[in-house]
Amino acid sequence: MNNPLPDNLSALSGLSYAKGHGTGNDFVLIADPDGLKDIEPQTVAALCHRHLGVGADGLIRAVHSEHLPEGRELLAAAPEAEWFMDYRNADGSVSEMCGNGVRVFVHFLLAEGLAELAAGESLTIGTRAGVKIIRRSANGYAVDMGPWEFIFPAEAAAGAMDSTVSAGGLEVPRPALSVSMGNPHTVVALAGLEELAATELFAAPAVDPVPANGTNVEFVVPAEPLVADGAGHISMRVHERGVGETQSCGTGACAAAAAIRYWAGDGAPDDWQVGVPGGTVRVRFLPAADGREHVELSGPAVLVFRGIVA
Ligand SMILES: N[C@@H](CCC[C@H](N)C(=O)O)C(=O)O
C-alpha cells in the first residue's frame, strides 16, 4: 500500500508541537508567531493521521494576526486580536471556526507564555469566523461565539426544517435544520438514545440540500424531561466535515442547542448542557452589547503532551 507519510511529514521535521483536547475533540497545536510555516494540506493530513502521524481531529496554528490576510482584515476593527487561530481539519481542509479548538488554543497560548489571562479579564482571538472573546469560567473557558444564523432562512421560517439527512442505521431520511456558527452545521433530532447509538457515522451522512461549503452533521436527542434545574439537556453525536465522527464539537453543540431551542418554542431555556461522547459542554444564549443575541460556549481545555516531529 502507498504510504505518503514520510515525505509529507519531513517538511515539518524538528517542529515542536503540543497535543491537546476539549471534551475529547483533539488537536495538534503549533506556535508560528511570524507566520513562517507554509503548511500544505497533505502535511496536515499526515500529522493528524491516527496511525501514521501524531493523530488528531485538526491542526491549530497560532500566528500573529498581522501575518495572515484574514487576520489583517480583523485587526482594522479589533486591534486587540493579536493572535489568530489558523484551524485545519484532519484532512487538511481549512475551517472558519472550532469551538473546542479556540478554548484549547487559548490554553496553549497561556501555557507557552504567549498571552496572559487573569480571572475576570478576557482575551480576543482572531478566527476566520471573526473575533471571539474568551474568559476563564468555572468549567474551563467561556467563549463569546457571536450570533447563530439559519443557513436557509426562508425555508426554516416556513417549516422549521429545511433539509433531510440520511445515515447508516436510520431507515428513512430525517428532517433537519441547517445552522451557521460561522461554520456550517445541520442538526437532526432523533427519537431516543438507542437510535442515537445505532446511527452509523463511519461514512458521511447524506444531507439534502447541502450548504454551499459542506456541513458538519449533529444527531441530537433531547432529554426527558428536556429541562432540569433551569437548563435544557441534550445528547449529541457528530460527524464533522473534513474529519469523520469526533468525540465532541463545540460549534456543533451551539448549533444543536440553537435548533432544539428553536423547535421547543416560547419558554425554552437559555442555558443548555450538551452531552457528547467526550464529556459535557455548556451553551448559553445571552443578550450582547451589539443588541443581538449571542451564543456562549464553555467547557474544559487540556494539554496532554509536547513532542517534536522526527
Ligand atoms: N470540532 C470543531 C469544529 C471543527 C471544524 C469543523 N470540522 C468544520 O469543518 O467546520 C468545534 O469544536 O467546533
The ligand as an SDF file (V2000), in Angstrom:
LIG
                    3D

 13 12  0  0  0  0  0  0  0  0999 V2000
  -14.6480   20.4560   16.2650 N   0  0  0  0  0  0  0  0  0  0  0  0
  -14.7990   21.8270   15.9990 C   0  0  0  0  0  0  0  0  0  0  0  0
  -15.1990   22.1830   14.5760 C   0  0  0  0  0  0  0  0  0  0  0  0
  -14.0300   21.9420   13.6310 C   0  0  0  0  0  0  0  0  0  0  0  0
  -14.2990   22.3930   12.2250 C   0  0  0  0  0  0  0  0  0  0  0  0
  -15.3330   21.5780   11.5020 C   0  0  0  0  0  0  0  0  0  0  0  0
  -14.9250   20.2260   11.2540 N   0  0  0  0  0  0  0  0  0  0  0  0
  -15.6590   22.2700   10.1750 C   0  0  0  0  0  0  0  0  0  0  0  0
  -15.1540   21.8800    9.1190 O   0  0  0  0  0  0  0  0  0  0  0  0
  -16.4310   23.2440   10.2180 O   0  0  0  0  0  0  0  0  0  0  0  0
  -15.5790   22.5470   17.0730 C   0  0  0  0  0  0  0  0  0  0  0  0
  -15.3740   22.2110   18.2500 O   0  0  0  0  0  0  0  0  0  0  0  0
  -16.3230   23.4780   16.7890 O   0  0  0  0  0  0  0  0  0  0  0  0
  1  2  1  0
  2  3  1  0
  2 11  1  0
  3  4  1  0
  4  5  1  0
  5  6  1  0
  6  7  1  0
  6  8  1  0
  8  9  2  0
  8 10  1  0
 11 12  2  0
 11 13  1  0
M  END
$$$$
